[in-house]
Amino acid sequence: MIKLLILIGLVKLLDLTENPWLCATLYAIAIFSFVAFSANPNWVSILIITAVSFVASFIYFYLLNRTKETCIYWLILMLGLVIGFVL
């Protein structure tokens, strides 16, 4: 649930800044924090999870930024939020 709120906030930040690198970096930092403070952290898996989260979130924010003001924007937005809620 917290990841979903962070994702919504980062979508708003993307609307203001139009910088997918910034949003993806902040999301990766949040994921790193969540995973690092979980029980029994394994640093290799933490780095892999963070890297995958960064790449996936960058693609998501990049697509949102490129499809701004189109109907596809809403489809990508909802799909990303659902994936963020499930994962």
FIMI-249997 format. One record per residue: residue in three letters; chain; x, z, y of N, C-alpha, C, CB in turn. Coordinates in steps of 0.05 Angstrom, whole numbers, plus 5000, padded with zeros to 4 digits. Each point is the difference from the previous one (the first is absolute). Glycine has a CB too. Layout:
N
<fise res="Ala" chain="A" n_east="X" n_up="Z" n_north="Y" ca_east="X" ca_up="Z" ca_north="Y" c_east="X" c_up="Z" c_north="Y" cb_east="X" cb_up="Z" cb_north="Y"/>
...
This chain:
87
<fise res="Met" chain="A" n_east="5016" n_up="5000" n_north="4976" ca_east="4984" ca_up="5000" ca_north="5024" c_east="5017" c_up="5000" c_north="5025" cb_east="4964" cb_up="5024" cb_north="4975"/>
<fise res="Ile" chain="A" n_east="5058" n_up="4991" n_north="5025" ca_east="5018" ca_up="5001" ca_north="5023" c_east="5013" c_up="4973" c_north="5004" cb_east="5008" cb_up="5049" cb_north="4993"/>
<fise res="Lys" chain="A" n_east="5000" n_up="4938" n_north="4985" ca_east="5012" ca_up="4974" ca_north="5002" c_east="4981" c_up="4980" c_north="5013" cb_east="5028" cb_up="5009" cb_north="4960"/>
<fise res="Leu" chain="A" n_east="4947" n_up="4993" n_north="5034" ca_east="4979" ca_up="4983" ca_north="5011" c_east="4998" c_up="5004" c_north="5030" cb_east="4975" cb_up="5000" cb_north="4957"/>
<fise res="Leu" chain="A" n_east="5026" n_up="5025" n_north="5052" ca_east="4999" ca_up="5005" ca_north="5029" c_east="5025" c_up="4990" c_north="5014" cb_east="4972" cb_up="5041" cb_north="4991"/>
<fise res="Ile" chain="A" n_east="5051" n_up="4962" n_north="4996" ca_east="5024" ca_up="4989" ca_north="5012" c_east="4999" c_up="4970" c_north="5002" cb_east="5026" cb_up="5038" cb_north="4981"/>
<fise res="Leu" chain="A" n_east="4963" n_up="4949" n_north="4998" ca_east="4997" ca_up="4971" ca_north="5000" c_east="4982" c_up="4991" c_north="5023" cb_east="5008" cb_up="4999" cb_north="4950"/>
<fise res="Ile" chain="A" n_east="4970" n_up="5014" n_north="5054" ca_east="4981" ca_up="4993" ca_north="5021" c_east="5014" c_up="5004" c_north="5028" cb_east="4961" cb_up="5014" cb_north="4971"/>
<fise res="Gly" chain="A" n_east="5054" n_up="5007" n_north="5032" ca_east="5014" ca_up="5004" ca_north="5025" c_east="5021" c_up="4979" c_north="5005" cb_east="4992" cb_up="5049" cb_north="4995"/>
<fise res="Leu" chain="A" n_east="5021" n_up="4943" n_north="4983" ca_east="5021" ca_up="4979" ca_north="5003" c_east="4987" c_up="4972" c_north="5006" cb_east="5030" cb_up="5026" cb_north="4969"/>
<fise res="Val" chain="A" n_east="4946" n_up="4969" n_north="5021" ca_east="4986" ca_up="4976" ca_north="5007" c_east="4994" c_up="5000" c_north="5030" cb_east="4980" cb_up="4997" cb_north="4954"/>
<fise res="Lys" chain="A" n_east="5012" n_up="5026" n_north="5057" ca_east="4995" ca_up="5002" ca_north="5028" c_east="5026" c_up="4996" c_north="5016" cb_east="4961" cb_up="5031" cb_north="4991"/>
<fise res="Leu" chain="A" n_east="5061" n_up="4981" n_north="4999" ca_east="5026" ca_up="4996" ca_north="5013" c_east="5008" c_up="4970" c_north="5000" cb_east="5013" cb_up="5047" cb_north="4987"/>
<fise res="Leu" chain="A" n_east="4981" n_up="4940" n_north="4991" ca_east="5006" ca_up="4971" ca_north="4998" c_east="4984" c_up="4985" c_north="5021" cb_east="5010" cb_up="5005" cb_north="4951"/>
<fise res="Asp" chain="A" n_east="4965" n_up="5002" n_north="5054" ca_east="4984" ca_up="4987" ca_north="5020" c_east="5012" c_up="5004" c_north="5028" cb_east="4960" cb_up="5007" cb_north="4972"/>
<fise res="Leu" chain="A" n_east="5052" n_up="5016" n_north="5033" ca_east="5012" ca_up="5005" ca_north="5026" c_east="5027" c_up="4987" c_north="5004" cb_east="4975" cb_up="5043" cb_north="5000"/>
<fise res="Thr" chain="A" n_east="5042" n_up="4958" n_north="4979" ca_east="5028" ca_up="4991" ca_north="5003" c_east="5005" c_up="4972" c_north="4989" cb_east="5013" cb_up="5047" cb_north="4997"/>
<fise res="Glu" chain="A" n_east="4971" n_up="4944" n_north="4984" ca_east="5004" ca_up="4975" ca_north="4986" c_east="5028" c_up="4998" c_north="4987" cb_east="4968" cb_up="4978" cb_north="5032"/>
<fise res="Asn" chain="A" n_east="5041" n_up="5044" n_north="4957" ca_east="5026" ca_up="5002" ca_north="4988" c_east="4997" c_up="5010" c_north="4971" cb_east="5022" cb_up="5009" cb_north="5045"/>
<fise res="Pro" chain="A" n_east="4977" n_up="4972" n_north="4935" ca_east="4997" ca_up="5009" ca_north="4973" c_east="5024" c_up="5016" c_north="4989" cb_east="4971" cb_up="4960" cb_north="4993"/>
<fise res="Trp" chain="A" n_east="5053" n_up="5035" n_north="5018" ca_east="5024" ca_up="5015" ca_north="4991" c_east="4997" c_up="5030" c_north="5006" cb_east="5028" cb_up="4959" cb_north="5007"/>
<fise res="Leu" chain="A" n_east="4962" n_up="5047" n_north="5016" ca_east="4996" ca_up="5028" ca_north="5008" c_east="4980" c_up="5014" c_north="4982" cb_east="5012" cb_up="4988" cb_north="5047"/>
<fise res="Cys" chain="A" n_east="4966" n_up="4999" n_north="4948" ca_east="4978" ca_up="5011" ca_north="4984" c_east="5010" c_up="5004" c_north="4971" cb_east="4965" cb_up="4979" cb_north="5030"/>
<fise res="Ala" chain="A" n_east="5049" n_up="5001" n_north="4959" ca_east="5009" ca_up="5002" ca_north="4973" c_east="5021" c_up="5022" c_north="4997" cb_east="4991" cb_up="4951" cb_north="4994"/>
<fise res="Thr" chain="A" n_east="5026" n_up="5051" n_north="5026" ca_east="5021" ca_up="5021" ca_north="4999" c_east="4987" c_up="5028" c_north="5001" cb_east="5033" cb_up="4969" cb_north="5022"/>
<fise res="Leu" chain="A" n_east="4948" n_up="5035" n_north="4995" ca_east="4986" ca_up="5026" ca_north="5002" c_east="4985" c_up="5006" c_north="4974" cb_east="4996" cb_up="4994" cb_north="5050"/>
<fise res="Tyr" chain="A" n_east="4992" n_up="4986" n_north="4938" ca_east="4986" ca_up="5004" ca_north="4975" c_east="5020" c_up="5008" c_north="4977" cb_east="4964" cb_up="4967" cb_north="5015"/>
<fise res="Ala" chain="A" n_east="5059" n_up="5019" n_north="4985" ca_east="5020" ca_up="5006" ca_north="4979" c_east="5011" c_up="5029" c_north="5004" cb_east="5012" cb_up="4951" cb_north="4997"/>
<fise res="Ile" chain="A" n_east="4991" n_up="5057" n_north="5028" ca_east="5009" ca_up="5028" ca_north="5005" c_east="4980" c_up="5020" c_north="4991" cb_east="5026" cb_up="4984" cb_north="5040"/>
<fise res="Ala" chain="A" n_east="4948" n_up="5010" n_north="4964" ca_east="4979" ca_up="5018" ca_north="4991" c_east="5000" c_up="5001" c_north="4969" cb_east="4973" cb_up="4990" cb_north="5041"/>
<fise res="Ile" chain="A" n_east="5029" n_up="4987" n_north="4946" ca_east="5001" ca_up="5000" ca_north="4971" c_east="5024" c_up="5015" c_north="4989" cb_east="4975" cb_up="4956" cb_north="5000"/>
<fise res="Phe" chain="A" n_east="5048" n_up="5039" n_north="5013" ca_east="5024" ca_up="5015" ca_north="4992" c_east="4996" c_up="5030" c_north="5002" cb_east="5028" cb_up="4961" cb_north="5016"/>
<fise res="Ser" chain="A" n_east="4959" n_up="5048" n_north="5006" ca_east="4995" ca_up="5029" ca_north="5003" c_east="4982" c_up="5010" c_north="4979" cb_east="5006" cb_up="4995" cb_north="5049"/>
<fise res="Phe" chain="A" n_east="4972" n_up="4991" n_north="4945" ca_east="4982" ca_up="5009" ca_north="4979" c_east="5013" c_up="5002" c_north="4973" cb_east="4963" cb_up="4979" cb_north="5026"/>
<fise res="Val" chain="A" n_east="5053" n_up="5001" n_north="4967" ca_east="5012" ca_up="4999" ca_north="4973" c_east="5023" c_up="5020" c_north="4999" cb_east="4987" cb_up="4952" cb_north="4995"/>
<fise res="Ala" chain="A" n_east="5029" n_up="5050" n_north="5026" ca_east="5023" ca_up="5018" ca_north="5000" c_east="4992" c_up="5030" c_north="4997" cb_east="5024" cb_up="4966" cb_north="5028"/>
<fise res="Phe" chain="A" n_east="4953" n_up="5041" n_north="4983" ca_east="4991" ca_up="5028" ca_north="4998" c_east="4981" c_up="5005" c_north="4977" cb_east="5006" cb_up="5002" cb_north="5049"/>
<fise res="Ser" chain="A" n_east="4991" n_up="4978" n_north="4933" ca_east="4984" ca_up="5005" ca_north="4977" c_east="5017" c_up="5016" c_north="4979" cb_east="4974" cb_up="4957" cb_north="5008"/>
<fise res="Ala" chain="A" n_east="5013" n_up="5052" n_north="4971" ca_east="5013" ca_up="5015" ca_north="4980" c_east="5021" c_up="4983" c_north="4985" cb_east="4959" cb_up="5030" cb_north="4996"/>
<fise res="Asn" chain="A" n_east="5064" n_up="4981" n_north="4999" ca_east="5021" ca_up="4988" ca_north="4984" c_east="5008" c_up="4972" c_north="5010" cb_east="4983" cb_up="5026" cb_north="4961"/>
<fise res="Pro" chain="A" n_east="5028" n_up="4973" n_north="5063" ca_east="5007" ca_up="4973" ca_north="5011" c_east="5024" c_up="4988" c_north="4986" cb_east="4981" cb_up="5014" cb_north="5044"/>
<fise res="Asn" chain="A" n_east="5018" n_up="4961" n_north="4950" ca_east="5022" ca_up="4985" ca_north="4989" c_east="5007" c_up="4980" c_north="5022" cb_east="4985" cb_up="5005" cb_north="4951"/>
<fise res="Trp" chain="A" n_east="5040" n_up="4996" n_north="5059" ca_east="5007" ca_up="4985" ca_north="5024" c_east="5000" c_up="4970" c_north="4996" cb_east="5028" cb_up="5038" cb_north="5013"/>
<fise res="Val" chain="A" n_east="4978" n_up="4953" n_north="4963" ca_east="4999" ca_up="4971" ca_north="4994" c_east="4972" c_up="4990" c_north="5002" cb_east="5040" cb_up="5004" cb_north="4971"/>
<fise res="Ser" chain="A" n_east="4941" n_up="5011" n_north="5017" ca_east="4972" ca_up="4991" ca_north="5001" c_east="4989" c_up="5003" c_north="5028" cb_east="4994" cb_up="5014" cb_north="4952"/>
<fise res="Ile" chain="A" n_east="5015" n_up="5005" n_north="5063" ca_east="4991" ca_up="5003" ca_north="5028" c_east="5008" c_up="4976" c_north="5016" cb_east="5003" cb_up="5050" cb_north="4996"/>
<fise res="Leu" chain="A" n_east="5022" n_up="4942" n_north="5001" ca_east="5009" ca_up="4976" ca_north="5015" c_east="4986" c_up="4975" c_north="4991" cb_east="5045" cb_up="5022" cb_north="5005"/>
<fise res="Ile" chain="A" n_east="4950" n_up="4975" n_north="4970" ca_east="4986" ca_up="4976" ca_north="4990" c_east="4971" c_up="4999" c_north="5011" cb_east="5029" cb_up="5000" cb_north="4958"/>
<fise res="Ile" chain="A" n_east="4958" n_up="5023" n_north="5040" ca_east="4972" ca_up="5002" ca_north="5011" c_east="4999" c_up="4994" c_north="5029" cb_east="4989" cb_up="5033" cb_north="4965"/>
<fise res="Thr" chain="A" n_east="5031" n_up="4978" n_north="5050" ca_east="5001" ca_up="4996" ca_north="5029" c_east="5005" c_up="4970" c_north="5006" cb_east="5016" cb_up="5047" cb_north="5006"/>
<fise res="Ala" chain="A" n_east="5002" n_up="4941" n_north="4980" ca_east="5007" ca_up="4971" ca_north="5005" c_east="4976" c_up="4983" c_north="4994" cb_east="5048" cb_up="5009" cb_north="4989"/>
<fise res="Val" chain="A" n_east="4938" n_up="4996" n_north="4989" ca_east="4977" ca_up="4984" ca_north="4993" c_east="4977" c_up="5004" c_north="5020" cb_east="5012" cb_up="5003" cb_north="4951"/>
<fise res="Ser" chain="A" n_east="4985" n_up="5022" n_north="5058" ca_east="4980" ca_up="5006" ca_north="5020" c_east="5006" c_up="4986" c_north="5026" cb_east="4992" cb_up="5044" cb_north="4979"/>
<fise res="Phe" chain="A" n_east="5034" n_up="4955" n_north="5029" ca_east="5007" ca_up="4986" ca_north="5024" c_east="4994" c_up="4970" c_north="4999" cb_east="5036" cb_up="5034" cb_north="5007"/>
<fise res="Val" chain="A" n_east="4972" n_up="4954" n_north="4971" ca_east="4996" ca_up="4971" ca_north="4997" c_east="4970" c_up="4993" c_north="5000" cb_east="5043" cb_up="4996" cb_north="4974"/>
<fise res="Ala" chain="A" n_east="4941" n_up="5020" n_north="5010" ca_east="4972" ca_up="4995" ca_north="4998" c_east="4986" c_up="5005" c_north="5027" cb_east="5001" cb_up="5012" cb_north="4951"/>
<fise res="Ser" chain="A" n_east="5006" n_up="5009" n_north="5063" ca_east="4988" ca_up="5005" ca_north="5025" c_east="5008" c_up="4980" c_north="5022" cb_east="4998" cb_up="5049" cb_north="4988"/>
<fise res="Phe" chain="A" n_east="5027" n_up="4942" n_north="5010" ca_east="5008" ca_up="4979" ca_north="5020" c_east="4984" c_up="4975" c_north="4996" cb_east="5046" cb_up="5019" cb_north="5001"/>
<fise res="Ile" chain="A" n_east="4950" n_up="4973" n_north="4974" ca_east="4983" ca_up="4976" ca_north="4994" c_east="4972" c_up="5004" c_north="5010" cb_east="5028" cb_up="4989" cb_north="4960"/>
<fise res="Tyr" chain="A" n_east="4961" n_up="5035" n_north="5035" ca_east="4973" ca_up="5006" ca_north="5009" c_east="4998" c_up="4999" c_north="5031" cb_east="4994" cb_up="5029" cb_north="4959"/>
<fise res="Phe" chain="A" n_east="5024" n_up="4985" n_north="5055" ca_east="4999" ca_up="5000" ca_north="5029" c_east="5006" c_up="4973" c_north="5012" cb_east="5013" cb_up="5048" cb_north="4999"/>
<fise res="Tyr" chain="A" n_east="5005" n_up="4937" n_north="4988" ca_east="5006" ca_up="4973" ca_north="5010" c_east="4976" c_up="4982" c_north="4998" cb_east="5048" cb_up="5006" cb_north="4986"/>
<fise res="Leu" chain="A" n_east="4938" n_up="4995" n_north="4991" ca_east="4976" ca_up="4984" ca_north="4996" c_east="4978" c_up="5008" c_north="5020" cb_east="5012" cb_up="4994" cb_north="4952"/>
<fise res="Leu" chain="A" n_east="4985" n_up="5032" n_north="5053" ca_east="4981" ca_up="5009" ca_north="5019" c_east="5007" c_up="4989" c_north="5028" cb_east="4991" cb_up="5042" cb_north="4973"/>
<fise res="Asn" chain="A" n_east="5034" n_up="4959" n_north="5034" ca_east="5008" ca_up="4991" ca_north="5026" c_east="4997" c_up="4970" c_north="5004" cb_east="5033" cb_up="5037" cb_north="5001"/>
<fise res="Arg" chain="A" n_east="4972" n_up="4948" n_north="4977" ca_east="4997" ca_up="4970" ca_north="5001" c_east="4971" c_up="4991" c_north="5000" cb_east="5044" cb_up="4997" cb_north="4977"/>
<fise res="Thr" chain="A" n_east="4938" n_up="5018" n_north="5011" ca_east="4972" ca_up="4992" ca_north="4998" c_east="4982" c_up="5014" c_north="5020" cb_east="5008" cb_up="4991" cb_north="4952"/>
<fise res="Lys" chain="A" n_east="5004" n_up="5020" n_north="5068" ca_east="4985" ca_up="5014" ca_north="5021" c_east="4979" c_up="4980" c_north="5012" cb_east="5039" cb_up="5031" cb_north="5010"/>
<fise res="Glu" chain="A" n_east="4937" n_up="4980" n_north="4995" ca_east="4978" ca_up="4984" ca_north="5012" c_east="4989" c_up="4979" c_north="4982" cb_east="5021" cb_up="5009" cb_north="5043"/>
<fise res="Thr" chain="A" n_east="4982" n_up="4994" n_north="4930" ca_east="4987" ca_up="4982" ca_north="4981" c_east="4984" c_up="5016" c_north="4980" cb_east="5038" cb_up="4967" cb_north="5005"/>
<fise res="Cys" chain="A" n_east="4946" n_up="5019" n_north="4980" ca_east="4984" ca_up="5014" ca_north="4979" c_east="5017" c_up="5011" c_north="4978" cb_east="4962" cb_up="4970" cb_north="5011"/>
<fise res="Ile" chain="A" n_east="5060" n_up="5017" n_north="4983" ca_east="5018" ca_up="5008" ca_north="4979" c_east="5012" c_up="5028" c_north="5006" cb_east="5010" cb_up="4952" cb_north="4989"/>
<fise res="Tyr" chain="A" n_east="4993" n_up="5054" n_north="5037" ca_east="5011" ca_up="5026" ca_north="5008" c_east="4984" c_up="5023" c_north="4987" cb_east="5015" cb_up="4979" cb_north="5044"/>
<fise res="Trp" chain="A" n_east="4959" n_up="5019" n_north="4957" ca_east="4983" ca_up="5021" ca_north="4990" c_east="5002" c_up="5003" c_north="4969" cb_east="4969" cb_up="4993" cb_north="5038"/>
<fise res="Leu" chain="A" n_east="5034" n_up="4984" n_north="4949" ca_east="5004" ca_up="5000" ca_north="4971" c_east="5027" c_up="5014" c_north="4993" cb_east="4972" cb_up="4957" cb_north="4996"/>
<fise res="Ile" chain="A" n_east="5049" n_up="5036" n_north="5018" ca_east="5026" ca_up="5011" ca_north="4994" c_east="5000" c_up="5030" c_north="5007" cb_east="5022" cb_up="4956" cb_north="5010"/>
<fise res="Leu" chain="A" n_east="4965" n_up="5051" n_north="5012" ca_east="4998" ca_up="5028" ca_north="5009" c_east="4986" c_up="5017" c_north="4979" cb_east="4999" cb_up="4985" cb_north="5048"/>
<fise res="Met" chain="A" n_east="4978" n_up="5006" n_north="4943" ca_east="4985" ca_up="5016" ca_north="4980" c_east="5015" c_up="5001" c_north="4973" cb_east="4958" cb_up="4987" cb_north="5023"/>
<fise res="Leu" chain="A" n_east="5054" n_up="4991" n_north="4969" ca_east="5014" ca_up="4999" ca_north="4975" c_east="5024" c_up="5020" c_north="5000" cb_east="4986" cb_up="4951" cb_north="4994"/>
<fise res="Gly" chain="A" n_east="5028" n_up="5049" n_north="5028" ca_east="5023" ca_up="5018" ca_north="5003" c_east="4991" c_up="5029" c_north="5001" cb_east="5024" cb_up="4965" cb_north="5025"/>
<fise res="Leu" chain="A" n_east="4954" n_up="5041" n_north="4988" ca_east="4990" ca_up="5028" ca_north="5000" c_east="4991" c_up="5009" c_north="4973" cb_east="4986" cb_up="4993" cb_north="5047"/>
<fise res="Val" chain="A" n_east="5001" n_up="4989" n_north="4938" ca_east="4992" ca_up="5007" ca_north="4972" c_east="5025" c_up="5005" c_north="4983" cb_east="4958" cb_up="4972" cb_north="5005"/>
<fise res="Ile" chain="A" n_east="5061" n_up="5011" n_north="4997" ca_east="5025" ca_up="5004" ca_north="4984" c_east="5014" c_up="5026" c_north="5009" cb_east="5005" cb_up="4949" cb_north="4995"/>
<fise res="Gly" chain="A" n_east="4996" n_up="5056" n_north="5031" ca_east="5011" ca_up="5025" ca_north="5010" c_east="4986" c_up="5024" c_north="4990" cb_east="5015" cb_up="4976" cb_north="5040"/>
<fise res="Phe" chain="A" n_east="4958" n_up="5022" n_north="4957" ca_east="4985" ca_up="5023" ca_north="4990" c_east="5004" c_up="5004" c_north="4971" cb_east="4966" cb_up="4991" cb_north="5035"/>
<fise res="Val" chain="A" n_east="5036" n_up="4988" n_north="4949" ca_east="5003" ca_up="5002" ca_north="4971" c_east="5029" c_up="5010" c_north="4993" cb_east="4966" cb_up="4963" cb_north="4994"/>
<fise res="Leu" chain="A" n_east="5054" n_up="5025" n_north="5019" ca_east="5027" ca_up="5008" ca_north="4994" c_east="5008" c_up="5024" c_north="5016" cb_east="5012" cb_up="4953" cb_north="4989"/>
